[in-house]
Amino acid sequence: MYKIKLPNILFLALDIASFYRNNFFNTNDLAQLSNRYKSDLVRLKINKKDYKYLDDTRFGGLRGNFSTLLTWRGLVKRGSTIVNSCSLGKDSRLLNAICNGKIVLNREELSAYTNDEKLKNLLETEVWLRNVRESQAHVKTMLGRNEKIPLKRDNANYAKQSVFKSSNGQYFIRSLVNNFVDSNNTILQFNLINLWQGKKLKKKNLHPLIVLSTKENPWGGGIYAIKNEDLFSNKPLLINVNLLTKNCQDKDGKSYKLYSLDEAIAEFSTEDKNIKERLDYDWEELKKQYCETEVDYEVRKEDEFSTFLRLFLDWKRNFTVNGKEVVDVKVISSGGPDVELIFSGGTKQKLELEHSWGSYLDHGHNTNNAFSNVWIFAEEEFDFEKIKKLFSKQKKENHDRIPDVFLAVDKKGGRHAYTINWETEKYQEIGLQF
């Protein structure tokens, strides 16, 4: 068994992935999911009441932290707009491993456990990449410590962008580390979305900076640049750099020369050049060119059955509740409760699965006869006062369409079953055996 200590933000993303099958679209989606479903790990930032997205973790701003964690996948159409699409890792392996139980998370230690060496290596790579992205995000700090590097941040024209001016009048913009594209971790991919998106290129004649990392130092491989003149004809959004040979190519195989920072400052065009090319450039048209996929507008959560299977059943379909042995759990048709418990004697019990207790009412199950005498499970702690507040009045109005038996998990992963007497408004825990 392997244990991998995780950065806080990576643990949070993996924890969300444990009940979400879909790839994440962008940092805003993940921030929204974090605050909705992982409120024990996140909070609102008190000093940012006027901030567009209030979401913040205990460890810093959610969106900013996610931006140094996720792999950029491309552009997708979402409703009437084209947005960035991201994933956790370079492909779906980590997400699938979480959903399939091949990676197990320990919330107390903020660690991941696995028996698979390849998954261990993937997790360690993502930890390393996150540290690289986080370090390279603080270019201004690095320049402050290295006064010999002839670059200065341009806060006047690019207040919130990593844009830098050289002593010779060239302008550079930081490219973002994406992920490795090979199994040997020798070809590192960068995305040039910072260069192309918006109107930054209209303001100044920008060249992308490429910072190569070593295993020990996020800045150790040197600072390089690509001439924007070499990029104008193809306008690649992704480029691959061989860390050993320094060979640089886009996904179509076209090669680009990497110049050292000294060479770039000596040779590259200055801030007011390439006016015609910049005037002709249209980011909206480039987005349409690269956008190939249309996705659902809403972020869709994983079906509740997977949550129930993982959290309550621990991937096994038999247990004993209140002395009665459950020998199978079956997913049943839509329009009614989610699953059916099959007891050893042949009797059956319908069970509704929810992410929270209140969702049962939000979905209108309290007025649907298909939910008569149903039990309920939610991935939420059993809080009788909260449940009583939610269901007591509804019980008087909707009778047996309000559950009497509640299955739940606590914060430490303990599994429980409770029965409520709504007439006396008292409850008791009933026996569970796995």
Phi, psi and omega in degrees: 000136179252140175244128180238116175287130188248145167301149185305316184289327176292319177300317180300315180296319178293324178297320176294318180299338181295342175228014173237123181274329185289149167297150180277144183280310181198182185295327178296320178299314181294322176298318179297313179297321181299313182287333181281318190244347181235048184295341177285343180254349184230164177211170173274144180274115189299322186273014179231053181294332181264006180288139184300317176244109185290345189302134181206141175268173172297344188251006183134184182294132184298307185296319179297319178293319178294329180294335177264011181245318192277154172267128179284127185256336181146197181247137179228152176272128183227102189069234180261003183242160176252125186232165176289143174243134183231167175218164176269102188090176185280347176208196187269006187297316180296315180298315179296320181295323176296311182294330181269001178078014178277344170239127180245133183262144175243107185291329181291326182260352187051049183230162175241144178239142176204155174263354186262118182296324179296320177293321175303313180296320178298315179297316180295324176296317179294324175298314180296314180299320179298318179295322177297310181299318181296316179294315182289342176293337182259059181297319182301319179296316180298317180295325178296332180270348183231078185294343181284343177284119189278057178228144176228139178293136177262088181283336184291312182271333184225076188298324185242022181236149177276073180246136187227146179248136178272169177293341179264002176095009173278152176244136182231148176231137183291131171272155187256132175295129182260285178188171174283147180251356180235160183288340181271358180057044176250337180252109183260129181266140175240146171253143183256023183300327178301324181289315192271329189286147177073213185241019182300321182291337177291325183290312185221159178278092190266142172242139180283134172271139177238115179257118180268142184252157166249172180300326185267334190221120179300340180251002192290341182274355178101161179255126181234171178213158175241138176294131178294334177300329179286342185262339190302322185291320183257333181049060179290144175266338180230138174227148181247131181240124174283117185292341181271314185262347185067015176290136185234126181219154169271180185291343178269002177090001178286135184265150178227141180279133172268124177258140172297160181300321179297318178295318181298316180294329180280329192243332190289156177293151185269183194300332185258011182275174176056039183297316181299313180298322181288324177294321182284343185286137181225109181297323181298321178290322179294321177301315180297322181297319184268347182278117182242345189238141173249134184236166175298143180292322182273147170282119185261130180278158177297150179300145186297336181299320179297321176297314179298317181297320183281309188281319187262315184274344183054042175070013176241147187256018177224141177197175179241130178233124180054038177083356180256130185274123173270121183257348179198154176231121184241136171285131183246176190296155177291162182097350178219198178303157189287316186225168178231126175273129179254118180273160184300331180279358179100348178287161184230153178221124178282143183224126176265136182249130181223159173280332178215159181298318183295337181298332179301318179282322179302326181275000176075019182293335181294345180248008184252120182297341178296344183257016176297132177060027181278152167266168181222141170238141172219147178278050183222144179298150176282107177243102189298320181297319177295316181294318179299318179297322180287317196250344188300310179295320180296326179298320180292330183268325188244000170054237189287000174279357173257127186296152171255338183246129184237123174258136188210166172235148176261179186295337179268004179092001178292143183252137187220157173225138183226147171242139183244131170266105186288338178290317180267349184055047174233156181226161174213148177279138179250158189293141174230138177219132182239000000 
